[in-house]
Amino acid sequence: MKKLKGCLYSASESNTKLPDLGPDLIMSEILPRLPAKCVGRAKKVCKEWLSCISSKEFVMMHCRHMCKGSRQKILSIGQESCFISSTTVDLVDEKTMITLPFHVRPSDVWILSSLNGLLCVCLRNTFEMLIWNPLIRSCINISDSKSYGFFKIYSDAVGLYIDSSNDYRVLHIKRGRFTVDVMAYSRRTSHWKRIPFLQKRHYHTNGYVWSGGTFYEDGLYFTVFQFWLAGDIVIIRFDVNTETFQK
C-alpha cells in the first residue's frame, strides 16, 4: 500500500492539474472507479501509473468497485471468441471482444470459480490454473514445478475467497484414490500452503461429486453428493479465518 501511495504521489506531482487532489484521494476514489478501458489507457501515461495500476492492491480495489451496481459485466466465452457485455438494459447489446492472455482457444478455458471480477480458470491442454481479471486483461499462472495448481477434472474442487487480511486466495481440493489434499494459494505472497482436511474422509472417492466453492461472509461452501445415491447431499464449509473444515 505504501508503494502504491508513493507511485500516485510521484505521478500527481508531475501533473500540474492534480495538485489539490492528493495521492490518497486518487488512490482510493478515482483510479479504482475507472472503467476497465480507461484503466488500460492509464497504464500508458507513465511508468509510475503503470506500476501502481499493476500492483496487487490496485487490482483488489478495482475488483471491489467493478462488482457494484451498473458496473457489473457479463463474460461470454464461445468456441472461437470471448466478449464482455454490460448488465445494464440499455447497454446489453454492446459487446467488447477481448483477446485471451493465454495461448489457447476460448473453448479450451474452463472457469472454476469467480469472485469480485476475478476468475480462477484452467487451461484444457495443460490443466494449469490461472487467476484472470478479464476487465483489465491481466492474469497470473498459479501452477508450479511441485505440481501445485494443476486441476484434475471430475475429482478436484476449487474456490476463490478473501481472508481476514483482505488477501485473495484460491482453495484447491485434490482428491486421490484414498486421499484428500487441500492447498491454499495466496495472491499476496504467490505461494501455496497445505491445509488439513476433515479427519473422517468420506468424500475422497469418485463416488462423490464436489461443486465449485461459493464464498459468503467468512465461509467457502461446497456442495457434495454421492453420484449413485439420490438425496444424500451435504454442505462442506471452509472457515477462511480459522482455516478449518466443517460438515
N, C-alpha and C positions, 0 to 999 in steps of 0.2 A: 504493500500500500504506500509506503514512504517513497519507493522508487517511482510509482505512478504519479504521486503528487509532484515529485521533482521534475518529471518529464513535462507535466502540464504547466508547471510554473515557468520552466525554461521557454516553452512554446508561447505562453501568453506574454512573457516579457518581450519577445521578439516581434510581437504584433501590436502596433500602437492602437488598434481599435478595441483591444480587450483588457486594458489595464485595470478597469473598475470591476471586472467580473471576479477576478481572483481564481487561483487554481482549484480551490476546494469546490466552488460552485460549478466550474467547468467539468470537474471530475465526477461529481455526484449527481448533477441535474441536467447537464447539457449533452455531453458526449454519449452517455448510456441511453438517452432517449432518442437519438438519431435513428432514422430508418437504416436498414442494412446497406442499402445502396450508397447512402451518404457516408456511412462508416467506412465503406470500401474506398470511397474517394478521399476521405480524410487521411487515409494511410499514406497518400502520395504528397501530402503537404510538406512534411519534413521528417527527418529521422526521429525527432522527439515524438511526433504524433504516431509514427509507425510503431515505435517502441511501446508507448502506453496503450495503444489500441490492441496490440498483440499480447499484452500481459494477461495472466490468468485472472487478476482482479477485475479488469475491464470486461472480459468475456462473461464472468458471472453476473456483473451488474447489468450488462446489456441483455442477457438472457432473461433476467427477472423483469425488466421493463417491457421486453418484447412480448411476453406472455399475457399482458394485461389488455383487456377491452378490445378495441377495434384493431389493435396491432397484431392480433393473432393471425397466423398464416397456416395454410394447408400445403403439405408437401405431397406431390403426386409422382410416383415412380412407375414408369412404363417399361416396355421392353427395350426401347432404344433412347428414351428421353426422360428428363426429370424437370418438373415445373414447381414453382411456388406461386400460390394464389392467395387472395385475401378472403377472410370470412365475412367481410362487410358486404351487405346485399348489393349495393350499387357498384361494387368493385369485383364481384365474384367472377366475372368473365375475364378480368385482367390477369394474365399469367406471365410469369417471368421464367424463361428457360435458364437453367443453371448447368454448369459443367461440373461433373464429379471430380473431386480432388484425388481420386484413386483410379488406377488403370484397369477398370472392369466395365462391363456393360451395366446399365442401370438395373436390368433384371437379375443381375448376379449380386445385388446388395440386399442383405436381409436386415430388417430393422428389429433389434432385440429389445430395446427399451428406449423411453424418451422422458425428458424432464426439463421444463423451462426452456424449450427450444433446442436443447442438446439431445443428440441421438447416439445410442450405442449400436453400432452396426457390425455385421460380419460379412466378409468377402467370401463369396461362394467358392472361388477357385483355390484359396489358400486357408480359409477358415480363420484368418486373422480378425481380431476385434479392434475397432477404432471408435473414438469419440469424435463426433462430427457435428459442427454447427453450420447448417446449410445457409443461414441468413448472411453470415459474414465469411462464408467459403473457407472455413478453417477446419482442420482435423488433425488428430494425433493417433498414431498407432500404439496401442497399449499391449500388444503381444511382445514377448521377449524370447531370448535364447533358452530360457529354462522351461519352455513350453507353457508359460502362463499366458493367458489372454487368447487362447485358441478355442473356438466354440465347436462343440460336437452336437449336431442336430439330433433331435429325438431323446437326448439324455441330459443335456445341460440346461440351466436356467440362469437368467441374467436380470439384474435390476439396477437402475440408477437411483441414487439418493443423496441427500445433503446431511452432513453430520452437524454436531453442535458448534463446530468451529467454522461453519459455512464452507466446508470443503466438499466439492463434488466428488462422489465415489461411485465405483462400479462393483457390485457384488456378483461374483461368478460362482455358481454352484455346479460342480463337476461330479457326475455320478459314474462310478466304475461298476464292475461286476459285483463286488462286495463292499465297496467303499463310497463315502461321500466326502469330497474335498471342497472346502469353501475358501475362496480367496477374495480379498478386497483390494481394489486399485484406488490410489489416491491421486486426484488431479493435481493437488498441490505439490506432492513430493515425487510424483511419477514412479512410485514403487508399489509392488504387491506385498500383501502380508496375509498370513494364514489365520482363519477364523474357526474356532471349534464349532462342530455341529451338535445336534441332539445326541444324547448318549444312546437312546434306543433308535437305531437306524432302520426304521421300517420302510423308508421311502427311497432306497437306493436302487432297487431293481427296475428293470424295464417294464414291469407290470404297472408302475406308477407314471403318471403324466404330470409334469410341472408347467404351470403358466409362467409368463414373464412377471417380474416384480412390479407392484404398484406402490408408489411412495405416498404416504399420508401421515401428516404430523411427524411423529418420531418413529414411525414403523415402516418397514418394507414388507409387503404382504404377497404371498404366493399361494395360489390355489393348487392343491394336489389331490388327484383322484386315481383310483385303480382303473386300469384300462378295461378289464373284463368284468368289473363289478359295478353296476349302475347304482348310484345313490351314495356310495362311500366316498364322500368328499371332505377334506379337511383344509383348514387355513393355517399356513405356517407364517408366523410373524418374526421378523428380524428387528430387534430393537437397535436403532442406529447409534444410540448413546452408550449403551452397555455392551453392544456387540454380542448379544446372545439371542438364541432362537427360542420361541415358544410355540406350542401347538394350540 
